[in-house]
Amino acid sequence: MTPVYTDASSAILLERIKLFEPLTRVFKVVLATSVFYEITKPGKYGATSFTEGLRQGQFVVYPPFNSENFKASPDTEHLDRGEKENKNFNGIEFTRFVADLPQRG
């Protein structure tokens, strides 16, 4: 399966429109630890579904990146912690985000 990475906002939006679970059947969805914490906070839309999804193996959560290895750049300054973790796990650049998937018409 092709891995894709998502931030909290995208995961919640996909859950709201009932597409997060189908996405996990097609792609290996990867979340940074801070993203998982954010989407499972009490009161967040889909928190229970995401918690159950992790238990069922629908997606994986990787530990945060090593901030000492993270290379700050103009294109990452505006990102929050979860987005930065997804963008750069242990210094390895990943560019295949859910938002980058091909659009089907």
C-alpha positions in Angstrom: 0.0 0.0 0.0 1.1 3.5 -0.8 1.7 5.5 2.4 0.0 8.9 2.7 0.3 11.4 5.6 -2.4 13.6 7.0 -2.6 16.5 9.4 -5.4 16.8 12.0 -7.6 19.1 10.0 -7.6 16.9 6.9 -8.3 13.8 9.0 -11.2 15.4 10.8 -12.7 16.7 7.5 -12.3 13.3 5.9 -14.1 11.8 8.9 -16.9 14.3 8.7 -17.6 13.4 5.1 -17.2 9.7 5.8 -14.1 9.2 3.7 -11.4 8.6 6.3 -12.2 4.9 6.7 -12.4 4.2 2.9 -9.1 6.1 2.5 -7.5 3.6 4.9 -8.6 0.7 2.8 -6.7 2.1 -0.3 -3.7 3.8 1.3 -1.5 3.2 4.3 -2.5 6.3 6.3 0.3 7.6 8.6 -0.3 10.1 11.5 2.3 11.8 13.6 1.9 11.3 17.3 0.9 14.9 17.9 -1.8 14.6 15.1 -3.2 11.6 16.8 -3.3 13.3 20.1 -5.1 16.3 18.5 -7.8 14.3 16.8 -8.6 12.2 19.8 -9.0 15.0 22.3 -12.3 14.8 24.1 -14.9 16.7 22.2 -13.2 16.6 18.9 -15.3 15.4 16.0 -14.5 11.8 15.3 -12.3 11.3 18.4 -13.9 8.0 19.3 -13.8 6.8 15.7 -10.1 7.6 15.4 -9.3 5.8 18.7 -11.2 2.8 17.5 -9.6 3.0 14.1 -6.1 2.8 15.7 -7.1 -0.2 17.7 -8.4 -1.9 14.5 -5.2 -1.1 12.6 -6.8 1.2 10.1 -3.8 3.6 10.2 -0.5 3.9 12.0 0.9 6.5 14.3 4.6 7.2 14.2 6.5 8.8 17.1 7.4 12.5 16.6 10.4 13.4 14.6 13.6 14.3 16.2 13.4 18.1 16.3 17.2 18.3 16.2 17.2 16.8 12.7 14.4 19.0 11.5 15.5 21.5 8.9 13.5 24.7 9.2 12.8 26.4 5.9 10.5 29.1 4.6 7.9 26.5 3.4 7.6 25.0 6.9 7.6 28.1 9.2 3.8 28.4 8.9 3.1 24.8 9.9 1.9 23.6 13.3 3.6 20.9 15.2 1.6 18.0 13.7 2.1 19.3 10.2 5.9 19.6 10.8 6.1 16.1 12.2 4.3 14.7 9.2 6.4 16.7 6.8 9.7 15.5 8.2 9.9 12.2 10.2 13.5 11.8 11.5 14.8 14.1 8.8 13.3 12.2 5.9 11.1 14.4 3.7 7.7 12.9 2.9 5.7 14.7 0.3 2.7 12.4 -0.3 0.0 14.1 1.8 -3.7 13.4 1.6 -4.2 16.8 0.1 -1.7 15.9 -2.7 -3.6 12.8 -3.9 -4.8 12.9 -7.5 -8.3 14.3 -8.0 -10.8 12.2 -9.9 -13.5 13.9 -11.9 
